[in-house]
């Protein structure tokens, strides 16, 4: 038989431990070129620029009919 707890863990102590398990909302910053929200320190997925320089070529989306 393995180790067993000597006392029951209270709900408050259990909640304090589990309070660190929550998900974080990602922070978005506006792109300086096209002003769409993007992740900081990432290439903009809409215009393809990073730090004012075009890094990737982005094809325009085709409209669905």
PDBQT receptor file of N, H, CA, C and O in Angstrom, charges set to zero:
ATOM      1  N   UNK A   1       0.842  -1.176   0.000  1.00  0.00    +0.000 N 
ATOM      2  CA  UNK A   1       0.000   0.000   0.000  1.00  0.00    +0.000 C 
ATOM      3  C   UNK A   1       0.893   1.247   0.000  1.00  0.00    +0.000 C 
ATOM      4  O   UNK A   1       1.914   1.290   0.687  1.00  0.00    +0.000 OA
ATOM      5  N   UNK A   2       0.505   2.236  -0.761  1.00  0.00    +0.000 N 
ATOM      6  H   UNK A   2      -0.323   2.202  -1.319  1.00  0.00    +0.000 HD
ATOM      7  CA  UNK A   2       1.305   3.447  -0.868  1.00  0.00    +0.000 C 
ATOM      8  C   UNK A   2       1.038   4.416   0.266  1.00  0.00    +0.000 C 
ATOM      9  O   UNK A   2       0.304   4.106   1.204  1.00  0.00    +0.000 OA
ATOM     10  N   UNK A   3       1.634   5.583   0.173  1.00  0.00    +0.000 N 
ATOM     11  H   UNK A   3       2.230   5.835  -0.590  1.00  0.00    +0.000 HD
ATOM     12  CA  UNK A   3       1.472   6.605   1.202  1.00  0.00    +0.000 C 
ATOM     13  C   UNK A   3       0.070   7.191   1.125  1.00  0.00    +0.000 C 
ATOM     14  O   UNK A   3      -0.468   7.394   0.037  1.00  0.00    +0.000 OA
ATOM     15  N   UNK A   4      -0.516   7.461   2.282  1.00  0.00    +0.000 N 
ATOM     16  H   UNK A   4      -0.079   7.296   3.166  1.00  0.00    +0.000 HD
ATOM     17  CA  UNK A   4      -1.850   8.034   2.370  1.00  0.00    +0.000 C 
ATOM     18  C   UNK A   4      -1.778   9.348   3.137  1.00  0.00    +0.000 C 
ATOM     19  O   UNK A   4      -0.940   9.485   4.028  1.00  0.00    +0.000 OA
ATOM     20  N   UNK A   5      -2.629  10.317   2.819  1.00  0.00    +0.000 N 
ATOM     21  H   UNK A   5      -3.310  10.206   2.095  1.00  0.00    +0.000 HD
ATOM     22  CA  UNK A   5      -2.618  11.566   3.562  1.00  0.00    +0.000 C 
ATOM     23  C   UNK A   5      -3.127  11.349   4.987  1.00  0.00    +0.000 C 
ATOM     24  O   UNK A   5      -4.061  10.581   5.216  1.00  0.00    +0.000 OA
ATOM     25  N   UNK A   6      -2.494  12.044   5.943  1.00  0.00    +0.000 N 
ATOM     26  H   UNK A   6      -1.736  12.669   5.756  1.00  0.00    +0.000 HD
ATOM     27  CA  UNK A   6      -2.915  11.899   7.337  1.00  0.00    +0.000 C 
ATOM     28  C   UNK A   6      -4.189  12.686   7.611  1.00  0.00    +0.000 C 
ATOM     29  O   UNK A   6      -4.982  12.292   8.466  1.00  0.00    +0.000 OA
ATOM     30  N   UNK A   7      -4.404  13.810   6.890  1.00  0.00    +0.000 N 
ATOM     31  H   UNK A   7      -3.759  14.130   6.196  1.00  0.00    +0.000 HD
ATOM     32  CA  UNK A   7      -5.583  14.635   7.125  1.00  0.00    +0.000 C 
ATOM     33  C   UNK A   7      -6.206  15.001   5.785  1.00  0.00    +0.000 C 
ATOM     34  O   UNK A   7      -5.543  14.992   4.747  1.00  0.00    +0.000 OA
ATOM     35  N   UNK A   8      -7.479  15.319   5.833  1.00  0.00    +0.000 N 
ATOM     36  H   UNK A   8      -8.017  15.326   6.676  1.00  0.00    +0.000 HD
ATOM     37  CA  UNK A   8      -8.180  15.751   4.634  1.00  0.00    +0.000 C 
ATOM     38  C   UNK A   8      -7.754  17.183   4.295  1.00  0.00    +0.000 C 
ATOM     39  O   UNK A   8      -7.581  18.014   5.187  1.00  0.00    +0.000 OA
ATOM     40  N   UNK A   9      -7.587  17.464   2.993  1.00  0.00    +0.000 N 
ATOM     41  H   UNK A   9      -7.728  16.789   2.269  1.00  0.00    +0.000 HD
ATOM     42  CA  UNK A   9      -7.226  18.811   2.547  1.00  0.00    +0.000 C 
ATOM     43  C   UNK A   9      -8.504  19.624   2.433  1.00  0.00    +0.000 C 
ATOM     44  O   UNK A   9      -9.455  19.202   1.776  1.00  0.00    +0.000 OA
ATOM     45  N   UNK A  10      -8.531  20.799   3.076  1.00  0.00    +0.000 N 
ATOM     46  H   UNK A  10      -7.758  21.142   3.610  1.00  0.00    +0.000 HD
ATOM     47  CA  UNK A  10      -9.733  21.627   3.072  1.00  0.00    +0.000 C 
ATOM     48  C   UNK A  10      -9.987  22.200   1.675  1.00  0.00    +0.000 C 
ATOM     49  O   UNK A  10      -9.091  22.252   0.832  1.00  0.00    +0.000 OA
ATOM     50  N   UNK A  11     -11.213  22.620   1.461  1.00  0.00    +0.000 N 
ATOM     51  H   UNK A  11     -11.940  22.578   2.146  1.00  0.00    +0.000 HD
ATOM     52  CA  UNK A  11     -11.566  23.198   0.152  1.00  0.00    +0.000 C 
ATOM     53  C   UNK A  11     -10.818  24.494  -0.111  1.00  0.00    +0.000 C 
ATOM     54  O   UNK A  11     -10.470  24.797  -1.252  1.00  0.00    +0.000 OA
ATOM     55  N   UNK A  12     -10.569  25.263   0.949  1.00  0.00    +0.000 N 
ATOM     56  H   UNK A  12     -10.851  25.018   1.877  1.00  0.00    +0.000 HD
ATOM     57  CA  UNK A  12      -9.853  26.521   0.772  1.00  0.00    +0.000 C 
ATOM     58  C   UNK A  12      -8.404  26.269   0.342  1.00  0.00    +0.000 C 
ATOM     59  O   UNK A  12      -7.900  26.930  -0.566  1.00  0.00    +0.000 OA
ATOM     60  N   UNK A  13      -7.746  25.324   0.989  1.00  0.00    +0.000 N 
ATOM     61  H   UNK A  13      -8.155  24.787   1.727  1.00  0.00    +0.000 HD
ATOM     62  CA  UNK A  13      -6.361  25.015   0.632  1.00  0.00    +0.000 C 
ATOM     63  C   UNK A  13      -6.299  24.436  -0.780  1.00  0.00    +0.000 C 
ATOM     64  O   UNK A  13      -5.386  24.745  -1.545  1.00  0.00    +0.000 OA
ATOM     65  N   UNK A  14      -7.265  23.605  -1.116  1.00  0.00    +0.000 N 
ATOM     66  H   UNK A  14      -8.007  23.353  -0.495  1.00  0.00    +0.000 HD
ATOM     67  CA  UNK A  14      -7.328  23.010  -2.459  1.00  0.00    +0.000 C 
ATOM     68  C   UNK A  14      -7.568  24.101  -3.506  1.00  0.00    +0.000 C 
ATOM     69  O   UNK A  14      -6.976  24.074  -4.585  1.00  0.00    +0.000 OA
ATOM     70  N   UNK A  15      -8.441  25.063  -3.180  1.00  0.00    +0.000 N 
ATOM     71  H   UNK A  15      -8.922  25.085  -2.303  1.00  0.00    +0.000 HD
ATOM     72  CA  UNK A  15      -8.719  26.160  -4.105  1.00  0.00    +0.000 C 
ATOM     73  C   UNK A  15      -7.527  27.066  -4.305  1.00  0.00    +0.000 C 
ATOM     74  O   UNK A  15      -7.284  27.542  -5.414  1.00  0.00    +0.000 OA
ATOM     75  N   UNK A  16      -6.767  27.315  -3.224  1.00  0.00    +0.000 N 
ATOM     76  H   UNK A  16      -6.965  26.928  -2.323  1.00  0.00    +0.000 HD
ATOM     77  CA  UNK A  16      -5.564  28.137  -3.348  1.00  0.00    +0.000 C 
ATOM     78  C   UNK A  16      -4.552  27.479  -4.272  1.00  0.00    +0.000 C 
ATOM     79  O   UNK A  16      -3.887  28.155  -5.057  1.00  0.00    +0.000 OA
ATOM     80  N   UNK A  17      -4.436  26.173  -4.180  1.00  0.00    +0.000 N 
ATOM     81  H   UNK A  17      -4.976  25.623  -3.542  1.00  0.00    +0.000 HD
ATOM     82  CA  UNK A  17      -3.488  25.460  -5.029  1.00  0.00    +0.000 C 
ATOM     83  C   UNK A  17      -3.951  25.486  -6.488  1.00  0.00    +0.000 C 
ATOM     84  O   UNK A  17      -3.138  25.649  -7.398  1.00  0.00    +0.000 OA
ATOM     85  N   UNK A  18      -5.239  25.327  -6.705  1.00  0.00    +0.000 N 
ATOM     86  H   UNK A  18      -5.900  25.195  -5.966  1.00  0.00    +0.000 HD
ATOM     87  CA  UNK A  18      -5.767  25.263  -8.074  1.00  0.00    +0.000 C 
ATOM     88  C   UNK A  18      -5.960  26.638  -8.700  1.00  0.00    +0.000 C 
ATOM     89  O   UNK A  18      -6.269  26.724  -9.888  1.00  0.00    +0.000 OA
ATOM     90  N   UNK A  19      -5.789  27.702  -7.946  1.00  0.00    +0.000 N 
ATOM     91  H   UNK A  19      -5.538  27.632  -6.980  1.00  0.00    +0.000 HD
ATOM     92  CA  UNK A  19      -6.001  29.043  -8.502  1.00  0.00    +0.000 C 
ATOM     93  C   UNK A  19      -4.954  29.390  -9.555  1.00  0.00    +0.000 C 
ATOM     94  O   UNK A  19      -5.171  30.301 -10.354  1.00  0.00    +0.000 OA
ATOM     95  N   UNK A  20      -3.827  28.685  -9.575  1.00  0.00    +0.000 N 
ATOM     96  H   UNK A  20      -3.651  27.945  -8.926  1.00  0.00    +0.000 HD
ATOM     97  CA  UNK A  20      -2.771  28.950 -10.547  1.00  0.00    +0.000 C 
ATOM     98  C   UNK A  20      -2.985  28.207 -11.856  1.00  0.00    +0.000 C 
ATOM     99  O   UNK A  20      -2.196  28.374 -12.786  1.00  0.00    +0.000 OA
ATOM    100  N   UNK A  21      -4.027  27.394 -11.954  1.00  0.00    +0.000 N 
ATOM    101  H   UNK A  21      -4.668  27.259 -11.199  1.00  0.00    +0.000 HD
ATOM    102  CA  UNK A  21      -4.244  26.565 -13.139  1.00  0.00    +0.000 C 
ATOM    103  C   UNK A  21      -5.111  27.241 -14.199  1.00  0.00    +0.000 C 
ATOM    104  O   UNK A  21      -5.429  26.618 -15.213  1.00  0.00    +0.000 OA
ATOM    105  N   UNK A  22      -5.498  28.490 -13.992  1.00  0.00    +0.000 N 
ATOM    106  H   UNK A  22      -5.240  28.996 -13.169  1.00  0.00    +0.000 HD
ATOM    107  CA  UNK A  22      -6.395  29.152 -14.926  1.00  0.00    +0.000 C 
ATOM    108  C   UNK A  22      -5.684  29.492 -16.228  1.00  0.00    +0.000 C 
ATOM    109  O   UNK A  22      -4.457  29.582 -16.273  1.00  0.00    +0.000 OA
ATOM    110  N   UNK A  23      -6.461  29.680 -17.280  1.00  0.00    +0.000 N 
ATOM    111  H   UNK A  23      -7.458  29.607 -17.244  1.00  0.00    +0.000 HD
ATOM    112  CA  UNK A  23      -5.921  30.062 -18.578  1.00  0.00    +0.000 C 
ATOM    113  C   UNK A  23      -5.755  31.576 -18.644  1.00  0.00    +0.000 C 
ATOM    114  O   UNK A  23      -6.531  32.318 -18.042  1.00  0.00    +0.000 OA
ATOM    115  N   UNK A  24      -4.755  32.025 -19.367  1.00  0.00    +0.000 N 
ATOM    116  H   UNK A  24      -4.124  31.422 -19.856  1.00  0.00    +0.000 HD
ATOM    117  CA  UNK A  24      -4.505  33.444 -19.530  1.00  0.00    +0.000 C 
ATOM    118  C   UNK A  24      -4.981  33.904 -20.903  1.00  0.00    +0.000 C 
ATOM    119  O   UNK A  24      -4.815  33.196 -21.897  1.00  0.00    +0.000 OA
ATOM    120  N   UNK A  25      -5.564  35.077 -20.949  1.00  0.00    +0.000 N 
ATOM    121  H   UNK A  25      -5.699  35.652 -20.141  1.00  0.00    +0.000 HD
ATOM    122  CA  UNK A  25      -5.991  35.665 -22.210  1.00  0.00    +0.000 C 
ATOM    123  C   UNK A  25      -4.764  36.277 -22.877  1.00  0.00    +0.000 C 
ATOM    124  O   UNK A  25      -4.020  37.027 -22.246  1.00  0.00    +0.000 OA
ATOM    125  N   UNK A  26      -4.553  35.958 -24.152  1.00  0.00    +0.000 N 
ATOM    126  H   UNK A  26      -5.158  35.348 -24.665  1.00  0.00    +0.000 HD
ATOM    127  CA  UNK A  26      -3.390  36.494 -24.849  1.00  0.00    +0.000 C 
ATOM    128  C   UNK A  26      -3.581  37.987 -25.106  1.00  0.00    +0.000 C 
ATOM    129  O   UNK A  26      -4.661  38.432 -25.494  1.00  0.00    +0.000 OA
ATOM    130  N   UNK A  27      -2.535  38.734 -24.888  1.00  0.00    +0.000 N 
ATOM    131  H   UNK A  27      -1.657  38.373 -24.574  1.00  0.00    +0.000 HD
ATOM    132  CA  UNK A  27      -2.563  40.184 -25.085  1.00  0.00    +0.000 C 
ATOM    133  C   UNK A  27      -2.341  40.486 -26.565  1.00  0.00    +0.000 C 
ATOM    134  O   UNK A  27      -1.415  39.955 -27.178  1.00  0.00    +0.000 OA
ATOM    135  N   UNK A  28      -3.173  41.321 -27.125  1.00  0.00    +0.000 N 
ATOM    136  H   UNK A  28      -3.925  41.752 -26.626  1.00  0.00    +0.000 HD
ATOM    137  CA  UNK A  28      -3.059  41.689 -28.528  1.00  0.00    +0.000 C 
ATOM    138  C   UNK A  28      -2.691  43.167 -28.624  1.00  0.00    +0.000 C 
ATOM    139  O   UNK A  28      -3.165  43.996 -27.847  1.00  0.00    +0.000 OA
ATOM    140  N   UNK A  29      -1.842  43.472 -29.588  1.00  0.00    +0.000 N 
ATOM    141  H   UNK A  29      -1.457  42.799 -30.220  1.00  0.00    +0.000 HD
ATOM    142  CA  UNK A  29      -1.444  44.854 -29.851  1.00  0.00    +0.000 C 
ATOM    143  C   UNK A  29      -1.803  45.185 -31.299  1.00  0.00    +0.000 C 
ATOM    144  O   UNK A  29      -1.770  44.300 -32.154  1.00  0.00    +0.000 OA
ATOM    145  N   UNK A  30      -2.141  46.433 -31.589  1.00  0.00    +0.000 N 
ATOM    146  H   UNK A  30      -2.167  47.152 -30.894  1.00  0.00    +0.000 HD
ATOM    147  CA  UNK A  30      -2.459  46.778 -32.966  1.00  0.00    +0.000 C 
ATOM    148  C   UNK A  30      -1.209  46.842 -33.835  1.00  0.00    +0.000 C 
ATOM    149  O   UNK A  30      -0.158  47.312 -33.401  1.00  0.00    +0.000 OA
ATOM    150  N   UNK A  31      -1.341  46.365 -35.059  1.00  0.00    +0.000 N 
ATOM    151  H   UNK A  31      -2.195  45.983 -35.411  1.00  0.00    +0.000 HD
ATOM    152  CA  UNK A  31      -0.242  46.428 -36.020  1.00  0.00    +0.000 C 
ATOM    153  C   UNK A  31      -0.038  47.889 -36.430  1.00  0.00    +0.000 C 
ATOM    154  O   UNK A  31      -1.020  48.571 -36.724  1.00  0.00    +0.000 OA
ATOM    155  N   UNK A  32       1.198  48.394 -36.460  1.00  0.00    +0.000 N 
ATOM    156  H   UNK A  32       1.995  47.841 -36.221  1.00  0.00    +0.000 HD
ATOM    157  CA  UNK A  32       1.407  49.794 -36.834  1.00  0.00    +0.000 C 
ATOM    158  C   UNK A  32       1.100  50.082 -38.302  1.00  0.00    +0.000 C 
ATOM    159  O   UNK A  32       0.860  51.236 -38.660  1.00  0.00    +0.000 OA
ATOM    160  N   UNK A  33       1.101  49.059 -39.159  1.00  0.00    +0.000 N 
ATOM    161  H   UNK A  33       1.295  48.122 -38.868  1.00  0.00    +0.000 HD
ATOM    162  CA  UNK A  33       0.834  49.275 -40.585  1.00  0.00    +0.000 C 
ATOM    163  C   UNK A  33      -0.660  49.237 -40.900  1.00  0.00    +0.000 C 
ATOM    164  O   UNK A  33      -1.203  50.182 -41.474  1.00  0.00    +0.000 OA
ATOM    165  N   UNK A  34      -1.327  48.133 -40.520  1.00  0.00    +0.000 N 
ATOM    166  H   UNK A  34      -0.886  47.366 -40.054  1.00  0.00    +0.000 HD
ATOM    167  CA  UNK A  34      -2.733  47.954 -40.916  1.00  0.00    +0.000 C 
ATOM    168  C   UNK A  34      -3.703  48.067 -39.745  1.00  0.00    +0.000 C 
ATOM    169  O   UNK A  34      -4.915  48.012 -39.951  1.00  0.00    +0.000 OA
ATOM    170  N   UNK A  35      -3.198  48.225 -38.520  1.00  0.00    +0.000 N 
ATOM    171  H   UNK A  35      -2.213  48.270 -38.353  1.00  0.00    +0.000 HD
ATOM    172  CA  UNK A  35      -3.984  48.447 -37.302  1.00  0.00    +0.000 C 
ATOM    173  C   UNK A  35      -4.914  47.284 -36.943  1.00  0.00    +0.000 C 
ATOM    174  O   UNK A  35      -5.912  47.488 -36.252  1.00  0.00    +0.000 OA
ATOM    175  N   UNK A  36      -4.604  46.088 -37.395  1.00  0.00    +0.000 N 
ATOM    176  H   UNK A  36      -3.793  45.923 -37.956  1.00  0.00    +0.000 HD
ATOM    177  CA  UNK A  36      -5.373  44.928 -36.966  1.00  0.00    +0.000 C 
ATOM    178  C   UNK A  36      -4.702  44.325 -35.733  1.00  0.00    +0.000 C 
ATOM    179  O   UNK A  36      -3.485  44.443 -35.587  1.00  0.00    +0.000 OA
ATOM    180  N   UNK A  37      -5.464  43.681 -34.837  1.00  0.00    +0.000 N 
ATOM    181  H   UNK A  37      -6.452  43.585 -34.956  1.00  0.00    +0.000 HD
ATOM    182  CA  UNK A  37      -4.836  43.099 -33.648  1.00  0.00    +0.000 C 
ATOM    183  C   UNK A  37      -3.936  41.922 -33.994  1.00  0.00    +0.000 C 
ATOM    184  O   UNK A  37      -4.279  41.091 -34.836  1.00  0.00    +0.000 OA
ATOM    185  N   UNK A  38      -2.786  41.858 -33.340  1.00  0.00    +0.000 N 
ATOM    186  H   UNK A  38      -2.507  42.533 -32.657  1.00  0.00    +0.000 HD
ATOM    187  CA  UNK A  38      -1.837  40.767 -33.563  1.00  0.00    +0.000 C 
ATOM    188  C   UNK A  38      -1.110  40.509 -32.257  1.00  0.00    +0.000 C 
ATOM    189  O   UNK A  38      -1.169  41.332 -31.343  1.00  0.00    +0.000 OA
ATOM    190  N   UNK A  39      -0.423  39.377 -32.154  1.00  0.00    +0.000 N 
ATOM    191  H   UNK A  39      -0.375  38.708 -32.896  1.00  0.00    +0.000 HD
ATOM    192  CA  UNK A  39       0.377  39.072 -30.985  1.00  0.00    +0.000 C 
ATOM    193  C   UNK A  39       1.635  39.935 -30.987  1.00  0.00    +0.000 C 
ATOM    194  O   UNK A  39       2.210  40.168 -32.050  1.00  0.00    +0.000 OA
ATOM    195  N   UNK A  40       2.076  40.414 -29.824  1.00  0.00    +0.000 N 
ATOM    196  H   UNK A  40       1.609  40.225 -28.961  1.00  0.00    +0.000 HD
ATOM    197  CA  UNK A  40       3.294  41.215 -29.803  1.00  0.00    +0.000 C 
ATOM    198  C   UNK A  40       4.513  40.377 -30.175  1.00  0.00    +0.000 C 
ATOM    199  O   UNK A  40       4.575  39.192 -29.844  1.00  0.00    +0.000 OA
ATOM    200  N   UNK A  41       5.460  40.971 -30.844  1.00  0.00    +0.000 N 
ATOM    201  H   UNK A  41       5.409  41.933 -31.113  1.00  0.00    +0.000 HD
ATOM    202  CA  UNK A  41       6.709  40.336 -31.287  1.00  0.00    +0.000 C 
ATOM    203  C   UNK A  41       6.455  39.205 -32.286  1.00  0.00    +0.000 C 
ATOM    204  O   UNK A  41       7.213  38.236 -32.334  1.00  0.00    +0.000 OA
ATOM    205  N   UNK A  42       5.391  39.328 -33.080  1.00  0.00    +0.000 N 
ATOM    206  H   UNK A  42       4.775  40.115 -33.041  1.00  0.00    +0.000 HD
ATOM    207  CA  UNK A  42       5.074  38.359 -34.129  1.00  0.00    +0.000 C 
ATOM    208  C   UNK A  42       4.813  39.114 -35.426  1.00  0.00    +0.000 C 
ATOM    209  O   UNK A  42       4.470  40.296 -35.410  1.00  0.00    +0.000 OA
ATOM    210  N   UNK A  43       4.976  38.423 -36.543  1.00  0.00    +0.000 N 
ATOM    211  H   UNK A  43       5.255  37.462 -36.556  1.00  0.00    +0.000 HD
ATOM    212  CA  UNK A  43       4.672  39.003 -37.849  1.00  0.00    +0.000 C 
ATOM    213  C   UNK A  43       3.159  39.143 -37.971  1.00  0.00    +0.000 C 
ATOM    214  O   UNK A  43       2.420  38.241 -37.577  1.00  0.00    +0.000 OA
ATOM    215  N   UNK A  44       2.703  40.245 -38.503  1.00  0.00    +0.000 N 
ATOM    216  H   UNK A  44       3.304  40.977 -38.824  1.00  0.00    +0.000 HD
ATOM    217  CA  UNK A  44       1.275  40.483 -38.685  1.00  0.00    +0.000 C 
ATOM    218  C   UNK A  44       0.738  39.506 -39.735  1.00  0.00    +0.000 C 
ATOM    219  O   UNK A  44       1.272  39.456 -40.844  1.00  0.00    +0.000 OA
ATOM    220  N   UNK A  45      -0.303  38.729 -39.417  1.00  0.00    +0.000 N 
ATOM    221  H   UNK A  45      -0.736  38.769 -38.517  1.00  0.00    +0.000 HD
ATOM    222  CA  UNK A  45      -0.818  37.771 -40.394  1.00  0.00    +0.000 C 
ATOM    223  C   UNK A  45      -1.608  38.423 -41.533  1.00  0.00    +0.000 C 
ATOM    224  O   UNK A  45      -1.853  37.779 -42.553  1.00  0.00    +0.000 OA
ATOM    225  N   UNK A  46      -2.006  39.678 -41.378  1.00  0.00    +0.000 N 
ATOM    226  H   UNK A  46      -1.806  40.201 -40.549  1.00  0.00    +0.000 HD
ATOM    227  CA  UNK A  46      -2.807  40.348 -42.404  1.00  0.00    +0.000 C 
ATOM    228  C   UNK A  46      -1.914  41.018 -43.445  1.00  0.00    +0.000 C 
ATOM    229  O   UNK A  46      -2.105  40.824 -44.645  1.00  0.00    +0.000 OA
ATOM    230  N   UNK A  47      -0.934  41.811 -42.987  1.00  0.00    +0.000 N 
ATOM    231  H   UNK A  47      -0.779  41.969 -42.012  1.00  0.00    +0.000 HD
ATOM    232  CA  UNK A  47      -0.097  42.546 -43.947  1.00  0.00    +0.000 C 
ATOM    233  C   UNK A  47       1.305  41.953 -44.088  1.00  0.00    +0.000 C 
ATOM    234  O   UNK A  47       2.010  42.291 -45.039  1.00  0.00    +0.000 OA
ATOM    235  N   UNK A  48       1.733  41.079 -43.171  1.00  0.00    +0.000 N 
ATOM    236  H   UNK A  48       1.161  40.804 -42.398  1.00  0.00    +0.000 HD
ATOM    237  CA  UNK A  48       3.024  40.411 -43.299  1.00  0.00    +0.000 C 
ATOM    238  C   UNK A  48       4.217  41.259 -42.931  1.00  0.00    +0.000 C 
ATOM    239  O   UNK A  48       5.323  40.993 -43.401  1.00  0.00    +0.000 OA
ATOM    240  N   UNK A  49       4.027  42.287 -42.093  1.00  0.00    +0.000 N 
ATOM    241  H   UNK A  49       3.129  42.503 -41.711  1.00  0.00    +0.000 HD
ATOM    242  CA  UNK A  49       5.146  43.147 -41.717  1.00  0.00    +0.000 C 
ATOM    243  C   UNK A  49       5.555  42.890 -40.279  1.00  0.00    +0.000 C 
ATOM    244  O   UNK A  49       4.752  42.453 -39.455  1.00  0.00    +0.000 OA
ATOM    245  N   UNK A  50       6.813  43.168 -39.996  1.00  0.00    +0.000 N 
ATOM    246  H   UNK A  50       7.465  43.523 -40.666  1.00  0.00    +0.000 HD
ATOM    247  CA  UNK A  50       7.342  43.115 -38.632  1.00  0.00    +0.000 C 
ATOM    248  C   UNK A  50       8.343  44.242 -38.486  1.00  0.00    +0.000 C 
ATOM    249  O   UNK A  50       9.311  44.315 -39.242  1.00  0.00    +0.000 OA
ATOM    250  N   UNK A  51       8.123  45.113 -37.529  1.00  0.00    +0.000 N 
ATOM    251  H   UNK A  51       7.337  45.054 -36.915  1.00  0.00    +0.000 HD
ATOM    252  CA  UNK A  51       9.011  46.244 -37.252  1.00  0.00    +0.000 C 
ATOM    253  C   UNK A  51       9.144  47.153 -38.475  1.00  0.00    +0.000 C 
ATOM    254  O   UNK A  51      10.218  47.694 -38.735  1.00  0.00    +0.000 OA
ATOM    255  N   UNK A  52       8.051  47.318 -39.223  1.00  0.00    +0.000 N 
ATOM    256  H   UNK A  52       7.178  46.878 -39.011  1.00  0.00    +0.000 HD
ATOM    257  CA  UNK A  52       8.041  48.205 -40.380  1.00  0.00    +0.000 C 
ATOM    258  C   UNK A  52       8.635  47.620 -41.643  1.00  0.00    +0.000 C 
ATOM    259  O   UNK A  52       8.735  48.321 -42.651  1.00  0.00    +0.000 OA
ATOM    260  N   UNK A  53       9.036  46.343 -41.623  1.00  0.00    +0.000 N 
ATOM    261  H   UNK A  53       8.955  45.773 -40.805  1.00  0.00    +0.000 HD
ATOM    262  CA  UNK A  53       9.648  45.703 -42.781  1.00  0.00    +0.000 C 
ATOM    263  C   UNK A  53       8.748  44.557 -43.233  1.00  0.00    +0.000 C 
ATOM    264  O   UNK A  53       8.282  43.769 -42.410  1.00  0.00    +0.000 OA
ATOM    265  N   UNK A  54       8.503  44.465 -44.543  1.00  0.00    +0.000 N 
ATOM    266  H   UNK A  54       8.881  45.105 -45.212  1.00  0.00    +0.000 HD
ATOM    267  CA  UNK A  54       7.707  43.358 -45.068  1.00  0.00    +0.000 C 
ATOM    268  C   UNK A  54       8.544  42.085 -45.016  1.00  0.00    +0.000 C 
ATOM    269  O   UNK A  54       9.582  41.975 -45.668  1.00  0.00    +0.000 OA
ATOM    270  N   UNK A  55       8.068  41.128 -44.227  1.00  0.00    +0.000 N 
ATOM    271  H   UNK A  55       7.224  41.217 -43.698  1.00  0.00    +0.000 HD
ATOM    272  CA  UNK A  55       8.822  39.903 -43.998  1.00  0.00    +0.000 C 
ATOM    273  C   UNK A  55       8.279  38.765 -44.852  1.00  0.00    +0.000 C 
ATOM    274  O   UNK A  55       9.046  37.993 -45.428  1.00  0.00    +0.000 OA
ATOM    275  N   UNK A  56       6.956  38.663 -44.933  1.00  0.00    +0.000 N 
ATOM    276  H   UNK A  56       6.333  39.290 -44.465  1.00  0.00    +0.000 HD
ATOM    277  CA  UNK A  56       6.343  37.603 -45.735  1.00  0.00    +0.000 C 
ATOM    278  C   UNK A  56       5.352  38.227 -46.697  1.00  0.00    +0.000 C 
ATOM    279  O   UNK A  56       4.761  39.269 -46.412  1.00  0.00    +0.000 OA
ATOM    280  N   UNK A  57       5.177  37.582 -47.837  1.00  0.00    +0.000 N 
ATOM    281  H   UNK A  57       5.657  36.736 -48.069  1.00  0.00    +0.000 HD
ATOM    282  CA  UNK A  57       4.183  38.020 -48.817  1.00  0.00    +0.000 C 
ATOM    283  C   UNK A  57       2.859  37.351 -48.476  1.00  0.00    +0.000 C 
ATOM    284  O   UNK A  57       2.785  36.125 -48.389  1.00  0.00    +0.000 OA
ATOM    285  N   UNK A  58       1.826  38.141 -48.284  1.00  0.00    +0.000 N 
ATOM    286  H   UNK A  58       1.886  39.136 -48.355  1.00  0.00    +0.000 HD
ATOM    287  CA  UNK A  58       0.520  37.607 -47.930  1.00  0.00    +0.000 C 
ATOM    288  C   UNK A  58      -0.403  37.759 -49.124  1.00  0.00    +0.000 C 
ATOM    289  O   UNK A  58      -0.564  38.849 -49.673  1.00  0.00    +0.000 OA
ATOM    290  N   UNK A  59      -1.014  36.633 -49.521  1.00  0.00    +0.000 N 
ATOM    291  H   UNK A  59      -0.883  35.747 -49.075  1.00  0.00    +0.000 HD
ATOM    292  CA  UNK A  59      -1.958  36.676 -50.629  1.00  0.00    +0.000 C 
ATOM    293  C   UNK A  59      -3.315  37.172 -50.128  1.00  0.00    +0.000 C 
ATOM    294  O   UNK A  59      -3.734  36.809 -49.029  1.00  0.00    +0.000 OA
ATOM    295  N   UNK A  60      -3.998  37.989 -50.913  1.00  0.00    +0.000 N 
ATOM    296  H   UNK A  60      -3.657  38.283 -51.806  1.00  0.00    +0.000 HD
ATOM    297  CA  UNK A  60      -5.336  38.429 -50.481  1.00  0.00    +0.000 C 
ATOM    298  C   UNK A  60      -6.301  37.252 -50.466  1.00  0.00    +0.000 C 
ATOM    299  O   UNK A  60      -6.222  36.359 -51.310  1.00  0.00    +0.000 OA
ATOM    300  N   UNK A  61      -7.222  37.262 -49.489  1.00  0.00    +0.000 N 
ATOM    301  H   UNK A  61      -7.287  37.987 -48.803  1.00  0.00    +0.000 HD
ATOM    302  CA  UNK A  61      -8.195  36.184 -49.365  1.00  0.00    +0.000 C 
ATOM    303  C   UNK A  61      -9.206  36.247 -50.495  1.00  0.00    +0.000 C 
ATOM    304  O   UNK A  61      -9.612  37.327 -50.924  1.00  0.00    +0.000 OA
ATOM    305  N   UNK A  62      -9.606  35.080 -50.970  1.00  0.00    +0.000 N 
ATOM    306  H   UNK A  62      -9.276  34.202 -50.621  1.00  0.00    +0.000 HD
ATOM    307  CA  UNK A  62     -10.635  35.014 -51.996  1.00  0.00    +0.000 C 
ATOM    308  C   UNK A  62     -11.992  35.054 -51.322  1.00  0.00    +0.000 C 
ATOM    309  O   UNK A  62     -12.206  34.417 -50.291  1.00  0.00    +0.000 OA
ATOM    310  N   UNK A  63     -12.914  35.815 -51.919  1.00  0.00    +0.000 N 
ATOM    311  H   UNK A  63     -12.740  36.332 -52.756  1.00  0.00    +0.000 HD
ATOM    312  CA  UNK A  63     -14.256  35.940 -51.362  1.00  0.00    +0.000 C 
ATOM    313  C   UNK A  63     -15.050  34.684 -51.652  1.00  0.00    +0.000 C 
ATOM    314  O   UNK A  63     -15.015  34.153 -52.762  1.00  0.00    +0.000 OA
ATOM    315  N   UNK A  64     -15.772  34.211 -50.635  1.00  0.00    +0.000 N 
ATOM    316  H   UNK A  64     -15.801  34.642 -49.734  1.00  0.00    +0.000 HD
ATOM    317  CA  UNK A  64     -16.643  33.044 -50.833  1.00  0.00    +0.000 C 
ATOM    318  C   UNK A  64     -17.980  33.513 -51.366  1.00  0.00    +0.000 C 
ATOM    319  O   UNK A  64     -18.498  34.558 -50.973  1.00  0.00    +0.000 OA
ATOM    320  N   UNK A  65     -18.526  32.715 -52.270  1.00  0.00    +0.000 N 
ATOM    321  H   UNK A  65     -18.105  31.866 -52.589  1.00  0.00    +0.000 HD
ATOM    322  CA  UNK A  65     -19.819  33.096 -52.870  1.00  0.00    +0.000 C 
ATOM    323  C   UNK A  65     -20.937  32.307 -52.276  1.00  0.00    +0.000 C 
ATOM    324  O   UNK A  65     -22.093  32.491 -52.656  1.00  0.00    +0.000 OA
TER     325      UNK A  65
